[in-house]
Amino acid sequence: MTEPNQAAKAREAVTAREPTLLQAFLPLVFLFALLGTSVYLFADNSAYGGSQISLLLAGGLAAIIGIRNGMRWDDVQDAIVHGISISTNAILILLAVGSLIGSWILSGAVPTLIHYGLMLLDPSYFYPAACLVCAIVAVTIGSSWTVAGTLGVALMGVAQGLGLDPAITAGAVISGAYFGDKLSPLSDTTNLAPAAAGSELFAHVRHMTWTTIPSILIALAGFAFLSFGAKAGTATVGFDDLSAELSRIFAIGPHLLIPLVVVFGLAIKRFPAYPTILIGALLGAIFAVLFQPELVVALAGDETLSRPMALLKGAWASLIDGYKGESGNEAIDSLLNRGGMSSMLNTVWLVICAMSFGAIMEKAGLLERLIRSVLKMARSTGSLIVATLVTSFGTNVLAADQYLAIVLPGRIYRSEYEKRGLAAVNLSRALEDAGTITSPLVPWNTCGAYMAATLGVATLDYLPYAFFNLVNPVLAGILAYTGYKILKLEVGGAIASRRAD
């Protein structure tokens, strides 16, 4: 045997050592220290590079620990590639939503929604109404991202027109969207959680109502209270004639909402999210050419082009860089000048860095080591369920992806629930109560990054007002420790699904 072959065989024979608890914690502590420093140095701009660098450096430390324990650089590199590949669908959806926002503004769809919203909604009930509308639509289509990218964008515009707080509005949109997403049988996470836990879909949905329904009622009460406090100041200066201004600039009409109906129809039919959003964006561009031709030509900004080519360029530009108008009204321009694929590039950068960090943590065994330590402390049923909640939230923080926050704890805890005679619906509910619900509360998580980019409000700004997402995990922990609606396995291991009713 040649010497190079012997060396290669020796490298393959190296067995990775199990990381210590200290090693597992080091990248996490390092990451939080870097993120804190980034916020201190760059304040609100920390998400525009500071957070990304922090994630990459923390991932580098995790890689060093993994290599010290016997991993090879090729293993680290493969893990990074795999981690980024997991987020590919989310990245494509992000880019498509950017185009959708740009073309729907140019087509008049978003201005039409804002126009009618200003007519129908009032500050005295706006926040709970926004939450409820998003909840109903999300249950129907099963997608929090689609709701936020369509209705959410319009509701943010209505809130600005009424002089209401954008952070509270974003919290209401996210609360409603995630309530509907969580309870909808059409949702991917609602199907993924029972698959990971070994429970039946509709038994899982019924069991979730015990934590979800009270949580949304508490959230609606909170938004109603905040709306009551908003009565004194209904609209800011410059928005009194917002509807009239929108009607002056755009051709307003219900026919412009057809792309919205098409997108929701495709979502209800369970058409894949990326082509659904992309079709909506292209429909928006077509509607812009048909119903807002002068705005499209103005966006092209090239008088040397023939009219057909100017229309093509303007519609195309809305997909790339979003709507850019100069109406002479600063309030209108600040409200509508947004969207385009380019507006999502910083978020894509954040997602790639976050997924790289999470992938290295998982490949090096650091995530599993942290989870096993938590499991050792979970001696009672209540502590086991709370450990599941904490683990799912921690995975959202470390792995930056809600799917991993469902699958990874589900895989690790499933046998423990069976061993303790607990029905699988307890595990699947806990996975959703923390894995799905807390994902938009983490700035570098794919969901947190998406919501911030789509709604135009920083994650940490809307976090205190995402009442449903904050209350649900707490209520789940309370039920776990009280033992209320915690189901046992029936004789023979059958899931006690009927008791969940």
C-alpha positions in Angstrom: 0.0 0.0 0.0 1.4 3.4 -0.9 2.1 6.0 1.7 -0.6 8.5 0.5 -3.2 5.7 0.6 -2.1 4.8 4.1 -2.5 8.4 5.2 -5.9 8.7 3.7 -7.0 5.5 5.4 -5.7 6.7 8.7 -7.7 10.0 8.3 -10.8 8.0 7.6 -10.2 5.8 10.6 -10.2 8.8 13.0 -13.3 8.7 15.2 -14.7 12.0 16.3 -14.7 12.5 20.0 -17.9 13.5 21.8 -17.9 17.2 22.6 -18.0 18.3 26.2 -20.8 20.5 27.6 -18.3 23.4 27.8 -17.4 23.0 24.1 -21.1 22.9 23.2 -21.8 26.1 25.1 -18.7 28.1 23.8 -20.0 28.9 20.3 -23.3 30.0 21.7 -21.8 32.3 24.3 -19.4 33.6 21.7 -22.3 34.3 19.3 -24.3 36.2 21.9 -21.3 38.3 22.9 -20.7 39.2 19.2 -24.3 40.0 18.6 -24.4 42.2 21.7 -21.3 44.0 20.5 -22.7 44.4 17.0 -25.9 46.0 18.4 -23.8 48.3 20.6 -21.6 49.4 17.7 -24.1 49.6 14.9 -27.5 49.9 16.7 -30.4 49.5 14.2 -27.9 48.7 11.4 -26.5 45.6 13.1 -28.7 43.4 10.9 -27.0 44.8 7.8 -23.7 43.0 8.2 -23.0 42.9 12.0 -25.3 39.9 12.7 -24.0 38.1 9.6 -20.4 38.4 10.6 -21.2 37.3 14.2 -22.9 34.2 12.9 -19.9 33.3 10.6 -17.3 33.9 13.3 -19.3 31.8 15.8 -19.6 29.1 13.1 -15.9 29.2 12.7 -15.4 28.6 16.4 -17.8 25.6 16.2 -15.8 24.3 13.3 -12.5 24.6 15.2 -14.1 22.6 18.1 -15.4 20.0 15.7 -12.0 19.6 14.0 -10.3 19.4 17.4 -12.7 16.5 18.2 -11.8 14.6 15.0 -13.9 16.1 12.2 -12.3 17.0 8.9 -12.7 20.3 7.1 -14.4 18.4 4.3 -17.1 17.4 6.9 -17.5 21.0 7.9 -17.8 22.2 4.3 -20.3 19.5 3.4 -22.4 20.4 6.5 -22.4 24.1 5.4 -23.5 23.2 1.9 -26.2 20.9 3.2 -27.4 23.5 5.7 -27.6 26.2 3.0 -29.4 23.8 0.7 -32.1 23.3 3.3 -32.8 27.0 3.2 -32.9 27.2 -0.6 -36.7 27.1 -0.8 -37.0 29.9 1.8 -34.5 32.0 -0.1 -36.4 31.6 -3.3 -39.7 32.5 -1.6 -38.0 35.6 -0.1 -36.9 36.8 -3.5 -40.3 36.1 -5.0 -42.0 38.0 -2.3 -39.8 40.9 -2.9 -40.9 40.9 -6.6 -44.5 40.4 -5.6 -44.5 43.5 -3.3 -42.9 45.6 -6.0 -45.3 44.6 -8.8 -48.4 44.7 -6.6 -47.6 48.2 -5.6 -47.1 49.3 -9.2 -50.2 47.5 -10.4 -52.3 49.3 -7.8 -53.2 46.1 -5.8 -51.6 47.3 -2.6 -52.8 50.9 -3.0 -56.4 49.5 -3.5 -56.1 47.4 -0.4 -54.9 50.4 1.6 -57.7 52.6 0.1 -60.4 50.2 1.1 -58.7 49.5 4.4 -58.8 53.1 5.3 -62.5 53.2 4.5 -63.4 50.1 6.5 -60.9 50.0 9.5 -60.8 52.4 12.4 -58.1 53.0 15.0 -60.6 51.9 17.7 -60.5 48.3 16.6 -57.7 48.2 14.0 -55.1 46.0 15.8 -57.5 43.2 16.8 -59.2 43.4 13.4 -55.8 43.0 11.6 -54.9 40.1 13.8 -58.3 38.4 13.2 -58.3 38.9 9.5 -54.8 37.4 9.2 -55.8 34.5 11.4 -58.8 33.6 9.3 -56.9 33.8 6.0 -54.0 31.9 7.4 -56.3 29.0 8.5 -57.7 29.0 5.0 -54.4 28.9 3.1 -52.1 27.4 5.7 -49.2 29.9 5.1 -48.0 32.6 7.5 -45.5 33.8 4.9 -48.1 34.3 2.2 -50.4 36.2 4.6 -47.6 38.5 5.7 -46.4 39.1 2.2 -49.9 40.1 0.9 -52.4 41.2 3.6 -49.6 42.1 6.0 -48.0 44.5 3.6 -51.4 46.2 2.9 -52.2 46.4 6.6 -48.9 48.0 7.4 -49.8 50.7 4.8 -53.3 51.1 6.4 -51.7 51.5 9.8 -49.3 54.2 8.5 -52.3 56.0 6.9 -54.2 55.9 10.3 -51.1 57.1 12.2 -50.8 53.8 14.1 -47.7 52.1 15.5 -46.0 49.9 12.8 -44.4 47.7 15.4 -47.8 46.9 17.0 -49.4 46.3 13.6 -46.6 43.9 12.7 -47.1 42.1 16.0 -50.9 41.8 15.2 -50.2 40.5 11.6 -47.7 37.9 12.9 -49.9 36.8 15.7 -52.8 36.2 13.4 -50.7 34.7 10.7 -49.0 32.2 13.0 -52.3 31.2 14.7 -53.8 30.3 11.4 -50.7 28.6 10.1 -50.4 26.5 13.3 -54.0 25.3 13.2 -54.4 24.8 9.4 -54.2 21.2 8.1 -52.8 22.8 5.0 -49.7 24.2 6.7 -46.4 22.4 6.2 -45.4 22.8 9.9 -48.8 21.4 11.0 -48.1 18.3 9.0 -44.4 18.1 9.9 -44.8 18.1 13.7 -47.1 15.0 13.9 -44.8 13.3 11.4 -41.8 14.0 13.6 -43.6 13.0 16.8 -45.5 10.0 15.4 -49.0 11.4 16.0 -52.1 11.6 13.7 -52.6 15.0 11.9 -56.2 15.8 13.1 -55.6 14.5 16.6 -52.6 16.8 16.7 -54.7 19.8 15.5 -57.4 19.1 18.1 -54.9 18.8 20.8 -53.3 22.1 19.9 -56.5 24.0 20.4 -56.0 23.7 24.2 -53.0 26.0 24.0 -53.7 27.9 20.8 -57.3 29.1 21.3 -56.7 30.7 24.8 -53.5 32.2 23.5 -55.2 34.0 20.5 -58.0 35.2 22.8 -55.4 36.7 25.2 -53.6 38.3 22.2 -56.9 39.8 20.8 -57.6 41.2 24.2 -54.2 42.8 24.3 -54.6 44.3 20.8 -58.1 45.6 21.7 -56.6 47.3 24.7 -53.9 48.9 22.6 -56.5 50.0 20.0 -58.5 51.6 22.8 -55.4 53.6 23.7 -55.0 54.7 20.1 -58.3 56.5 19.9 -56.9 59.9 20.8 -54.7 60.2 17.8 -56.3 58.7 14.7 -54.1 60.0 11.9 -50.8 61.8 11.5 -50.5 65.1 9.7 -50.3 64.5 5.9 -52.5 61.4 5.9 -55.9 63.1 6.1 -56.4 62.8 2.3 -54.4 59.6 1.8 -57.2 57.8 0.0 -57.7 60.8 -2.3 -54.0 60.9 -3.0 -53.9 57.2 -3.8 -56.8 57.6 -6.1 -55.0 60.5 -7.8 -51.9 58.5 -8.5 -53.3 55.0 -9.1 -56.4 53.7 -10.9 -58.1 52.2 -7.9 -60.6 49.4 -8.3 -61.6 45.9 -7.0 -60.5 44.3 -10.2 -56.9 45.0 -9.2 -57.3 42.4 -6.4 -57.5 39.5 -8.8 -53.8 38.6 -8.4 -54.5 38.4 -4.6 -57.4 36.0 -5.2 -55.3 33.9 -7.5 -52.5 33.6 -5.0 -54.9 32.6 -2.2 -56.7 30.2 -4.5 -53.4 28.5 -5.4 -52.5 28.3 -1.8 -55.8 26.7 -0.8 -55.2 24.1 -3.6 -51.8 23.5 -1.9 -49.8 24.6 -4.9 -46.1 25.0 -3.9 -45.4 28.3 -2.2 -42.5 29.5 -4.5 -44.3 29.2 -7.8 -47.5 30.5 -6.2 -45.8 33.7 -5.1 -43.9 34.0 -8.4 -47.1 33.7 -10.4 -48.6 36.4 -8.2 -45.7 38.7 -8.9 -45.9 38.2 -12.6 -49.7 38.8 -12.5 -49.0 42.0 -10.7 -46.5 43.1 -13.5 -49.1 42.2 -16.1 -51.9 44.2 -14.3 -49.5 47.1 -13.9 -49.0 47.3 -17.7 -52.8 46.9 -18.3 -54.1 49.3 -15.6 -51.2 51.6 -14.6 -49.4 52.1 -17.9 -48.2 55.7 -17.3 -46.7 54.7 -13.9 -45.0 51.8 -15.6 -43.5 54.0 -18.3 -42.4 56.5 -15.7 -40.7 53.7 -13.7 -38.8 52.7 -16.8 -37.3 56.2 -16.9 -36.0 56.0 -20.5 -37.6 58.3 -23.1 -35.5 56.8 -25.9 -37.5 53.5 -25.7 -40.6 52.8 -27.7 -43.8 52.6 -25.6 -44.0 48.7 -25.6 -40.4 48.4 -24.6 -40.8 51.1 -21.9 -43.8 49.1 -20.5 -41.7 46.0 -20.5 -38.8 47.7 -18.8 -40.9 49.4 -16.2 -42.7 46.1 -15.2 -39.4 44.3 -15.2 -37.9 47.0 -13.0 -40.7 46.6 -10.4 -39.7 42.9 -10.0 -36.0 43.8 -9.6 -36.0 47.0 -7.5 -39.6 47.5 -6.5 -41.8 50.6 -6.9 -40.0 53.9 -7.1 -42.4 56.9 -7.4 -42.0 60.6 -7.1 -45.6 61.8 -6.4 -44.6 65.0 -4.7 -46.2 63.7 -1.5 -43.5 62.6 0.9 -45.9 60.5 2.9 -47.1 58.5 -0.1 -43.6 58.0 -1.4 -42.3 56.7 2.0 -45.3 54.4 2.2 -45.0 52.8 -1.3 -41.4 53.1 -2.4 -40.3 49.6 -1.6 -40.2 45.9 -2.8 -38.2 44.2 -5.5 -35.9 41.2 -5.3 -33.0 43.4 -4.4 -34.7 44.5 -1.2 -34.4 40.9 0.0 -30.7 40.4 -0.6 -29.6 41.4 2.9 -32.1 39.0 4.4 -30.8 36.2 2.1 -27.3 37.0 3.3 -28.5 36.7 6.9 -30.3 33.4 6.2 -27.2 31.9 4.6 -24.9 32.9 7.5 -27.4 31.6 10.1 -27.9 28.3 8.3 -24.1 27.8 8.0 -23.8 28.3 11.8 -26.6 25.9 12.6 -25.3 23.3 10.2 -21.8 23.3 11.8 -23.3 23.1 15.3 -25.3 20.1 14.3 -22.6 18.3 12.4 -20.1 18.8 15.2 -22.5 17.2 17.7 -22.8 20.4 19.7 -26.5 20.8 19.4 -27.2 17.2 20.4 -24.8 17.5 23.4 -26.8 20.6 24.6 -30.1 18.8 24.1 -28.9 15.6 26.0 -27.9 17.8 29.0 -31.4 19.3 29.1 -33.0 15.8 28.9 -31.1 14.6 32.0 -32.8 17.3 34.0 -36.3 16.5 32.8 -37.4 14.0 35.3 -41.1 14.8 35.6 -43.7 14.9 32.8 -44.0 18.7 33.1 -40.2 19.2 33.0 -40.0 16.9 29.9 -42.5 18.9 28.0 -40.9 22.2 29.1 -37.5 20.7 28.0 -39.1 20.1 24.6 -40.3 23.7 24.4 -36.9 25.1 25.5 -35.1 22.8 23.0 -37.3 23.8 20.1 -36.8 27.5 20.9 -33.1 26.9 21.4 -32.9 25.2 18.0 -34.6 28.2 16.4 -31.9 30.3 17.9 -29.0 28.1 17.0 -30.0 26.4 13.8 -32.1 29.4 12.6 -34.8 27.3 11.0 -38.2 26.4 12.2 -38.2 23.0 10.4 -35.0 21.9 12.2 -36.6 23.2 15.4 -39.4 20.7 14.8 -37.6 17.7 13.4 -34.5 17.7 15.6 -36.2 17.8 19.0 -38.9 15.4 17.6 -36.3 12.9 16.6 -34.5 13.1 20.0 -37.5 13.2 22.4 -39.8 10.8 20.6 -38.6 7.6 22.3 -38.5 9.3 25.7 -42.2 10.2 25.4 -43.0 6.6 24.5 -40.9 5.3 27.4 -42.8 7.5 29.8 -46.2 6.4 28.4 -47.1 9.8 27.0 -49.2 10.1 23.9 -47.4 11.4 20.8 -49.8 14.4 20.5 -48.1 15.9 23.6 -44.8 15.9 21.8 -46.2 17.2 18.5 -48.1 20.0 20.3 -44.9 21.0 22.2 -42.9 21.1 18.9 -45.4 23.5 17.4 -45.9 25.6 20.6 -42.2 26.5 20.5 -40.7 25.4 17.2 -43.3 27.0 15.0 -44.4 29.9 17.2 -41.1 31.3 18.3 -39.4 31.2 14.9 -40.4 34.8 13.9 -39.1 36.1 17.3 -35.4 35.3 16.4 -33.9 38.0 14.2 -31.5 35.7 12.3 -34.0 32.8 12.0 -35.4 32.4 8.4 -38.9 33.4 9.7 -37.7 36.3 11.8 -35.6 37.6 8.9 -38.5 37.2 6.5 -41.1 39.0 8.6 -38.7 41.9 9.3 -37.9 42.3 5.6 -41.5 41.9 4.4 -43.3 44.1 7.0 -40.5 46.6 7.2 -40.2 46.4 11.0 -37.1 45.1 12.9 -37.7 41.8 14.7 -36.8 43.2 18.1 -39.2 46.1 17.5 -42.3 43.9 16.8 -41.3 41.2 19.3 -42.9 42.7 22.4 -46.2 43.0 20.5 -46.3 39.5 19.0 -48.6 38.6 21.8 -49.8 35.2 20.5 -46.2 34.1 19.9 -45.2 35.1 23.4 -48.2 33.8 25.2 -48.5 30.4 23.6 -45.2 28.8 24.8 -45.8 30.1 28.3 -49.3 28.7 28.4 -48.0 25.4 27.1 -45.5 25.2 29.9 -48.3 26.0 32.5 -50.5 23.2 31.1 -47.4 20.8 31.2 -46.8 21.4 34.9 -50.4 21.3 35.9 -51.0 18.1 33.9 -54.1 19.5 32.3 -54.8 17.9 28.9 -51.5 15.9 29.0 -52.6 12.6 27.5 -51.3 9.1 28.3 -50.8 6.2 25.9 -53.7 3.7 26.0 -53.2 0.0 26.3 -51.2 -1.4 23.4 -49.6 2.0 22.7 -52.5 3.5 20.8 -52.6 7.3 20.9 -55.3 8.7 23.1 -56.5 11.0 20.4 -60.1 10.9 21.3 -59.3 12.4 24.7 -57.9 15.4 23.0 -61.4 16.5 21.9 
